Amino acid sequence: MIEAEQAIVIDAAIESVWDYVKDMRRWASLMPGMREFAVVDAHDSRWTLKVGVGGLVRTVNVLVHVDRWDGPERVNFSYKLEGDPVRGDGFYAAARKGAHETEITLKVRVEGTGPMAPMWEAMGKPLMPKFVKSFAEQLKAEIERIAGAPVPPGAIVTAAPSVFVGIGQWLRKFWRVICGIESQKRSDQKVDAP
């Protein structure tokens, strides 16, 4: 099992943050590789993501279920990948810090099953905190943009780095290990060494 948690302060009132967060379409729009989002009902949605590294491109369907809508302070969710032995859950929690500040906490847990789960989790463990942090920063930036939060003087505004760069690197390494490319590459280097 892999899990990560990230807290961040958003320069917007808790009501403005909730106006954004209560629409799952907005969460989905921040996901790298998002191809399609479909609402199934008030608690369920299907997210179709296209993930790829080099010539390896794959489409995955993620079924997301909101276990608890308790806004503006809390949302609990769970999810599973269709056709893959991966599932998980998490939560969003918000607390008013002031009239125009809200602290949010995001926590995500991913669990793989089957014979490849230990390797998948070992490779994904260092990546998950980066993913959750990047997603929280993108969420903050988008909510502040919509709420009209002022940009501090002298601040340098840059685009948030794509979390898929890290995921892509992880997938490349994962597929190389599965296919034996890494072990073959290391064997070839040992043979070539003087």
N, C-alpha and C positions, 0 to 999 in steps of 0.2 A: 504494500500500500504506500502511496506517495501522497503527501499533503503539504499545503503551503498556506500561509496566512499573511495578509498585508493590510495595514491600517494607513489611511491617508486623510488629510483635512482638505475639504472642498470649500472654496470661497463662495458659498451660496447657502441660503436658508434651507432648512431641512425640508420644507414644503416644495421648494424648487427642485431639490435633489430627488424627492419622491415623484414629482411630476415626470421626471426623466426615467427613473428606475422602474416604475410600475408598468412600463410598456416593454415587453420582452423583445419586440422588434428592434428597439434601440440597443439592447444588449447584443443581439445577434449582429447588428450592423458593425459593431466594433471588432468582431471576430475576423482574424485574417483568413482569407480563403473562402469566405462566405459566398455561397452560390445561390442558395434558396432558403427561405424561411417560410414555414407554414404553421398557422395556428390550427391546432386540432380542437381544442376547447379552452375554457377559462384557465385550466391548469397545465395543459399539455401543448407542446409544439415540437416540430421536426426541423432540425437544422441540417442543411446539406453543405458540407465543407469540401473544398478541393485542396488536397495537400499534395505537395510534390517536391522532389529534389532531383535536379538534373532530368534524366529521361524517365524517372519513376514518378508517375502522377497517379493519385488515387482519390476517389471520391468516397467520403464517409457520411453516413446518416446518423445523426445524434438525436435520440429521443429525450427531450427535456421535460421533466415534470416538476411543477411548483408544488411542494408539499405544504407550504404555509405562506399565505399572503398576510402579513401583519404590519402594513405600512402605517406611518412612514418609517418605522424602526427596524423591521425585520422581514426577510424573505428566506425561506429554506427551500432548497431544490435538490433533485436527484436526476441522474441521467444514465443512459446506456447507449453504447454504439450498436447499431444493427449489424449483425453478422460478425461481430468481433467480441472476444471475451473481455470487454472493458466496460466498467461501470464506475459510478462515483456519486458524490454528493457535495454539498457545501451550503454556505449561507452568506447573506449580505446583512450587515447590521449597521444602523445609523444612530448617531447621538448628536443632539444639538450642542454646539460649543459656544454659540453666541447667536445674535440676531441674524448674522450673515455668514456663519461658519457651521459646517457639519463634518463630524468625523465619521468616516465609514470604515468598516472592516470587511474584507472579503476572505473567505476561506474555501478552498477547493481540495477535495480528496479524490484520488483516482486509484482504482483497484483493478489489476489485471488478473485473470485466472488462466489456468492451463499450464503446460510445461514451459512456456516461454515467459511466464509472468516474472520470475525472479530476475532474469536478464533485462526484461523490458523496464522493470521498476528500478533496477540499479542504474541503468542508463538515463532514465527519465528523472531520477531524484534531484540531480543538480539543476535541471532545467525548469522544474515546476516553480520554484520561488521567483525566478526571472520572469516567467510567463505571467504569474499572478501580479507581480509588481508592475509590469508593463501594462497589463490590462487595467489595473487600478489607475495608473497615470493617464491612460487614454480616456477612461471613464471620467476622471476629474477634469481633464481638458475640455471634453465635449460638454459636460454639464456647465462648467464655467463659461464656455463660449455662448451657450444658449441663454444662460442666466445673465450674461453681460457683465461678468466680473471684470474689474479693471486689471490691466496688466501693470505690474509694478514698474516704476521708472528704472531703466537700465536693464530690464530683464531681456534675455535672449530667448526668443520663441523659436523652437525647432520642432520638427515633426517627431512624434514618438517612434522609436525604432520598431521595426516589424518583429513581432514575437515569432513569426514564421522563419526568420533567419536562424534562430536557435533551434526551433523544432526541426527545420530542414537539416541542420547539421546533425542533430540527434538521429533522425530517420536514416540519413546516409550511413552513419556509423552502425546503426542497428542492422540495416540490410546487409552491410558488408560483413558483419559478424555472422549473421544467419547464413549467408551464402559462402562463407569461408574465405572471402576476399582478403580480410585483414590478416588472418593467420597465414594465408598463402603469401601475402606481401611481406610479412615479417620473415617467413622462411626464405624467400628469395633474397632479402637483404642480408641474412646470415650467410647464405651461400656466396654472395658477391663480396662479403667482407674479407680482407686479407688475413 
